[in-house]
Amino acid sequence: MTTILAIEDDPAILRGLADNLQFEGYEVLTAPDGEAGYEMQRLRKPDLIILDLMMPRMSGLDLCRKLRAEGVQTPILMLTARSEELDRVLGLDLGADDYVTKPFSIRELMARVRALLRRAQSAADPSSNLPNALRFGQVAIDFLKYEAQRSGEAVELTRKEFAILRFLASRAGQVVTRDDLLNEVWGYDNFPTTRTVDNHVAGLRAKLERGASEPEHIKTVHGVGYKFIS
């Protein structure tokens, strides 16, 4: 049975999350703050973590940072308030996979939970076409360890950047549309926006290409999307 850990300091929200997730057939673990959530994750190794951004004892941002620094790759879905946009962006940069803004609908939450679980299962499936490693130019990528090097020096990539590059590499030489990337990396249609895809690709080029303005490997196909050339 798929196990989900919900970490939320509001008892009413936490209870609602647990009830609805259990109704959908998931095993649910709960924790009222970041420190308790950290210990629960360490002991039970859930398949997905739902994490409130603002909590006592250890914030969602601090917990996300700590888990990723320790190599924990469990998908993380953040719960945020509308006023926390900057922290939300920081959370994604620290390694969270997605977020839901409070107040949220249960239908939306469940859709994002299912999307994250599908992506995690697909990435772990040895029969999938997603590569586990990649080399091009002076770049070496280990997708399983989330490690990247360029000219022998470590390069920090976000989880979204790893996911975009992995998907492009799995279709090397083929055109991948922005909508394809949204569906594969973010997991649902038309969110956030195709502009977000462009921004992430620009970040990848800046970190990995010899000349970001004239990329050799992550090519733009104007009006359509991108193509990876090794």
C-alpha beads as a LAMMPS data file, in Angstrom:
LAMMPS data file: protein, C-alpha beads

230 atoms
229 bonds

1 atom types
1 bond types

-500.0 500.0 xlo xhi
-500.0 500.0 ylo yhi
-500.0 500.0 zlo zhi

Masses

1 110.0

Atoms # bond

1 1 1 0.000 0.000 0.000
2 1 1 1.239 3.482 -0.863
3 1 1 2.169 5.453 2.248
4 1 1 1.773 9.229 2.513
5 1 1 3.146 11.351 5.349
6 1 1 1.163 14.543 6.057
7 1 1 2.971 17.177 8.141
8 1 1 0.692 20.038 9.193
9 1 1 0.365 22.024 12.444
10 1 1 -3.338 22.863 12.005
11 1 1 -5.233 19.913 13.584
12 1 1 -8.363 20.447 11.475
13 1 1 -6.423 20.492 8.183
14 1 1 -4.338 17.516 9.254
15 1 1 -7.419 15.511 10.154
16 1 1 -9.083 16.411 6.856
17 1 1 -5.994 15.370 4.909
18 1 1 -5.793 12.049 6.723
19 1 1 -9.493 11.259 6.254
20 1 1 -9.501 12.044 2.532
21 1 1 -6.229 10.265 1.783
22 1 1 -7.425 7.167 3.644
23 1 1 -10.682 7.293 1.692
24 1 1 -8.603 7.158 -1.511
25 1 1 -6.898 4.001 -0.263
26 1 1 -3.573 5.373 0.966
27 1 1 -1.901 4.496 4.255
28 1 1 -1.532 7.829 6.065
29 1 1 1.054 8.906 8.612
30 1 1 0.658 12.281 10.340
31 1 1 2.924 14.680 12.208
32 1 1 2.062 18.049 13.841
33 1 1 5.389 19.809 13.215
34 1 1 8.605 19.633 11.244
35 1 1 10.707 17.806 13.820
36 1 1 8.101 15.100 14.346
37 1 1 7.697 14.839 10.584
38 1 1 11.435 14.388 10.130
39 1 1 11.515 11.519 12.628
40 1 1 8.450 9.895 11.059
41 1 1 10.030 10.096 7.602
42 1 1 13.251 8.573 8.911
43 1 1 11.441 5.666 10.561
44 1 1 8.736 4.857 8.000
45 1 1 10.143 5.979 4.616
46 1 1 6.836 7.125 3.046
47 1 1 6.207 7.189 -0.697
48 1 1 5.162 10.874 -0.653
49 1 1 5.280 13.774 1.829
50 1 1 2.658 16.504 2.106
51 1 1 4.398 19.354 3.898
52 1 1 3.028 22.600 5.300
53 1 1 5.332 25.539 4.660
54 1 1 4.901 27.397 7.962
55 1 1 5.221 25.218 11.069
56 1 1 6.678 25.416 14.580
57 1 1 9.922 23.738 15.673
58 1 1 11.084 23.211 12.080
59 1 1 9.569 25.024 9.106
60 1 1 8.611 23.260 5.913
61 1 1 11.447 25.024 4.113
62 1 1 14.003 23.860 6.684
63 1 1 12.667 20.310 6.609
64 1 1 12.714 20.207 2.810
65 1 1 16.291 21.507 2.795
66 1 1 17.346 18.942 5.409
67 1 1 15.782 15.989 3.602
68 1 1 17.281 16.866 0.239
69 1 1 20.707 17.501 1.809
70 1 1 20.537 13.977 3.260
71 1 1 19.749 12.514 -0.147
72 1 1 16.068 11.786 0.500
73 1 1 14.321 11.858 -2.888
74 1 1 10.762 11.196 -1.711
75 1 1 8.334 13.460 -3.635
76 1 1 7.293 16.510 -1.587
77 1 1 4.019 18.395 -2.060
78 1 1 4.004 21.714 -0.198
79 1 1 0.965 23.419 1.294
80 1 1 1.286 27.208 1.195
81 1 1 -0.778 30.318 1.819
82 1 1 -1.434 32.758 -1.020
83 1 1 0.790 35.375 0.653
84 1 1 3.840 33.061 0.675
85 1 1 4.828 33.319 -3.002
86 1 1 8.527 34.008 -2.398
87 1 1 8.790 31.153 0.109
88 1 1 6.917 28.922 -2.329
89 1 1 9.478 29.614 -5.042
90 1 1 12.290 29.001 -2.554
91 1 1 10.682 25.716 -1.563
92 1 1 10.645 24.548 -5.170
93 1 1 14.275 25.583 -5.544
94 1 1 15.147 23.614 -2.397
95 1 1 13.694 20.465 -3.898
96 1 1 9.937 20.392 -3.350
97 1 1 8.184 18.831 -6.323
98 1 1 4.888 20.716 -6.315
99 1 1 2.663 22.915 -4.185
100 1 1 -1.000 23.545 -3.430
101 1 1 -2.175 26.961 -2.275
102 1 1 -4.521 27.204 0.713
103 1 1 -7.460 27.095 0.659
104 1 1 -7.369 24.170 -1.740
105 1 1 -9.917 21.720 -3.055
106 1 1 -9.543 18.051 -2.182
107 1 1 -9.996 17.182 -5.848
108 1 1 -7.002 19.340 -6.805
109 1 1 -4.895 17.955 -3.971
110 1 1 -5.637 14.358 -4.926
111 1 1 -4.884 15.032 -8.589
112 1 1 -1.467 16.379 -7.679
113 1 1 -0.793 13.508 -5.292
114 1 1 -1.586 10.998 -8.045
115 1 1 0.582 12.896 -10.545
116 1 1 3.579 12.942 -8.203
117 1 1 3.231 9.247 -7.405
118 1 1 2.956 8.374 -11.107
119 1 1 6.083 10.340 -11.933
120 1 1 8.030 8.775 -9.073
121 1 1 6.974 5.294 -10.168
122 1 1 7.859 5.998 -13.783
123 1 1 11.281 7.380 -12.849
124 1 1 12.048 4.272 -10.773
125 1 1 10.856 1.812 -13.444
126 1 1 13.900 0.159 -15.046
127 1 1 11.833 -0.623 -18.145
128 1 1 11.130 3.063 -18.820
129 1 1 13.058 4.984 -21.460
130 1 1 14.389 7.500 -18.947
131 1 1 18.203 7.334 -18.758
132 1 1 19.923 6.832 -15.422
133 1 1 23.046 8.677 -16.544
134 1 1 24.047 11.082 -19.306
135 1 1 27.276 12.444 -20.770
136 1 1 27.627 15.199 -23.346
137 1 1 30.408 17.680 -23.966
138 1 1 32.118 18.262 -20.617
139 1 1 28.967 17.350 -18.678
140 1 1 28.282 14.166 -16.668
141 1 1 24.906 13.572 -15.041
142 1 1 23.820 10.866 -12.596
143 1 1 20.020 11.057 -12.479
144 1 1 19.680 8.451 -9.734
145 1 1 21.995 10.309 -7.366
146 1 1 20.915 13.771 -8.553
147 1 1 24.529 14.708 -9.224
148 1 1 25.876 16.830 -12.058
149 1 1 29.396 17.806 -13.093
150 1 1 30.788 20.083 -15.748
151 1 1 34.505 19.915 -16.530
152 1 1 34.940 17.884 -13.334
153 1 1 33.298 20.515 -11.121
154 1 1 30.010 19.904 -9.310
155 1 1 27.009 21.797 -10.670
156 1 1 23.893 22.404 -8.589
157 1 1 20.724 21.569 -10.509
158 1 1 17.206 21.761 -9.142
159 1 1 14.989 18.674 -9.222
160 1 1 12.943 20.227 -12.006
161 1 1 16.098 20.864 -14.031
162 1 1 17.166 17.234 -13.580
163 1 1 13.688 16.079 -14.624
164 1 1 13.585 18.306 -17.717
165 1 1 17.029 17.204 -18.880
166 1 1 16.233 13.541 -18.244
167 1 1 13.037 13.722 -20.267
168 1 1 14.731 15.581 -23.131
169 1 1 17.580 13.040 -23.136
170 1 1 15.098 10.147 -23.262
171 1 1 13.914 11.578 -26.575
172 1 1 17.283 12.665 -27.926
173 1 1 17.031 14.027 -31.452
174 1 1 13.252 14.413 -31.223
175 1 1 11.267 17.586 -30.729
176 1 1 9.668 17.805 -27.274
177 1 1 6.896 20.372 -26.920
178 1 1 6.489 22.658 -23.933
179 1 1 3.183 20.959 -23.149
180 1 1 4.973 17.580 -23.151
181 1 1 7.390 18.937 -20.566
182 1 1 4.589 20.402 -18.453
183 1 1 2.765 17.066 -18.422
184 1 1 5.859 14.992 -17.705
185 1 1 7.723 17.212 -15.246
186 1 1 4.907 19.117 -13.556
187 1 1 2.326 16.407 -14.069
188 1 1 -0.761 18.244 -15.275
189 1 1 -1.910 20.373 -18.177
190 1 1 -1.168 24.064 -18.543
191 1 1 0.410 24.650 -15.127
192 1 1 2.335 26.604 -14.203
193 1 1 2.834 28.076 -17.722
194 1 1 4.930 27.357 -20.770
195 1 1 6.995 30.400 -19.772
196 1 1 8.039 28.508 -16.657
197 1 1 9.403 25.751 -18.896
198 1 1 11.425 28.325 -20.848
199 1 1 12.858 29.760 -17.626
200 1 1 13.971 26.327 -16.416
201 1 1 15.544 25.500 -19.766
202 1 1 17.396 28.823 -19.669
203 1 1 18.713 27.853 -16.243
204 1 1 19.934 24.514 -17.551
205 1 1 21.733 26.166 -20.438
206 1 1 23.417 28.683 -18.167
207 1 1 24.743 25.871 -15.974
208 1 1 25.646 23.244 -18.572
209 1 1 26.141 24.763 -22.017
210 1 1 29.446 26.244 -23.144
211 1 1 27.524 29.199 -24.568
212 1 1 24.040 29.694 -23.165
213 1 1 23.041 32.107 -25.944
214 1 1 24.136 29.620 -28.615
215 1 1 23.437 26.210 -27.076
216 1 1 24.951 23.126 -28.663
217 1 1 22.895 20.474 -26.869
218 1 1 19.569 21.891 -25.643
219 1 1 18.230 23.380 -28.841
220 1 1 15.142 25.535 -29.284
221 1 1 12.698 24.525 -32.002
222 1 1 10.934 27.837 -32.483
223 1 1 7.200 27.778 -32.039
224 1 1 7.253 24.154 -30.846
225 1 1 9.627 23.309 -27.994
226 1 1 13.091 21.850 -27.519
227 1 1 15.398 19.135 -28.817
228 1 1 18.342 17.501 -27.026
229 1 1 21.421 16.680 -29.097
230 1 1 24.260 14.809 -27.404

Bonds

1 1 1 2
2 1 2 3
3 1 3 4
4 1 4 5
5 1 5 6
6 1 6 7
7 1 7 8
8 1 8 9
9 1 9 10
10 1 10 11
11 1 11 12
12 1 12 13
13 1 13 14
14 1 14 15
15 1 15 16
16 1 16 17
17 1 17 18
18 1 18 19
19 1 19 20
20 1 20 21
21 1 21 22
22 1 22 23
23 1 23 24
24 1 24 25
25 1 25 26
26 1 26 27
27 1 27 28
28 1 28 29
29 1 29 30
30 1 30 31
31 1 31 32
32 1 32 33
33 1 33 34
34 1 34 35
35 1 35 36
36 1 36 37
37 1 37 38
38 1 38 39
39 1 39 40
40 1 40 41
41 1 41 42
42 1 42 43
43 1 43 44
44 1 44 45
45 1 45 46
46 1 46 47
47 1 47 48
48 1 48 49
49 1 49 50
50 1 50 51
51 1 51 52
52 1 52 53
53 1 53 54
54 1 54 55
55 1 55 56
56 1 56 57
57 1 57 58
58 1 58 59
59 1 59 60
60 1 60 61
61 1 61 62
62 1 62 63
63 1 63 64
64 1 64 65
65 1 65 66
66 1 66 67
67 1 67 68
68 1 68 69
69 1 69 70
70 1 70 71
71 1 71 72
72 1 72 73
73 1 73 74
74 1 74 75
75 1 75 76
76 1 76 77
77 1 77 78
78 1 78 79
79 1 79 80
80 1 80 81
81 1 81 82
82 1 82 83
83 1 83 84
84 1 84 85
85 1 85 86
86 1 86 87
87 1 87 88
88 1 88 89
89 1 89 90
90 1 90 91
91 1 91 92
92 1 92 93
93 1 93 94
94 1 94 95
95 1 95 96
96 1 96 97
97 1 97 98
98 1 98 99
99 1 99 100
100 1 100 101
101 1 101 102
102 1 102 103
103 1 103 104
104 1 104 105
105 1 105 106
106 1 106 107
107 1 107 108
108 1 108 109
109 1 109 110
110 1 110 111
111 1 111 112
112 1 112 113
113 1 113 114
114 1 114 115
115 1 115 116
116 1 116 117
117 1 117 118
118 1 118 119
119 1 119 120
120 1 120 121
121 1 121 122
122 1 122 123
123 1 123 124
124 1 124 125
125 1 125 126
126 1 126 127
127 1 127 128
128 1 128 129
129 1 129 130
130 1 130 131
131 1 131 132
132 1 132 133
133 1 133 134
134 1 134 135
135 1 135 136
136 1 136 137
137 1 137 138
138 1 138 139
139 1 139 140
140 1 140 141
141 1 141 142
142 1 142 143
143 1 143 144
144 1 144 145
145 1 145 146
146 1 146 147
147 1 147 148
148 1 148 149
149 1 149 150
150 1 150 151
151 1 151 152
152 1 152 153
153 1 153 154
154 1 154 155
155 1 155 156
156 1 156 157
157 1 157 158
158 1 158 159
159 1 159 160
160 1 160 161
161 1 161 162
162 1 162 163
163 1 163 164
164 1 164 165
165 1 165 166
166 1 166 167
167 1 167 168
168 1 168 169
169 1 169 170
170 1 170 171
171 1 171 172
172 1 172 173
173 1 173 174
174 1 174 175
175 1 175 176
176 1 176 177
177 1 177 178
178 1 178 179
179 1 179 180
180 1 180 181
181 1 181 182
182 1 182 183
183 1 183 184
184 1 184 185
185 1 185 186
186 1 186 187
187 1 187 188
188 1 188 189
189 1 189 190
190 1 190 191
191 1 191 192
192 1 192 193
193 1 193 194
194 1 194 195
195 1 195 196
196 1 196 197
197 1 197 198
198 1 198 199
199 1 199 200
200 1 200 201
201 1 201 202
202 1 202 203
203 1 203 204
204 1 204 205
205 1 205 206
206 1 206 207
207 1 207 208
208 1 208 209
209 1 209 210
210 1 210 211
211 1 211 212
212 1 212 213
213 1 213 214
214 1 214 215
215 1 215 216
216 1 216 217
217 1 217 218
218 1 218 219
219 1 219 220
220 1 220 221
221 1 221 222
222 1 222 223
223 1 223 224
224 1 224 225
225 1 225 226
226 1 226 227
227 1 227 228
228 1 228 229
229 1 229 230
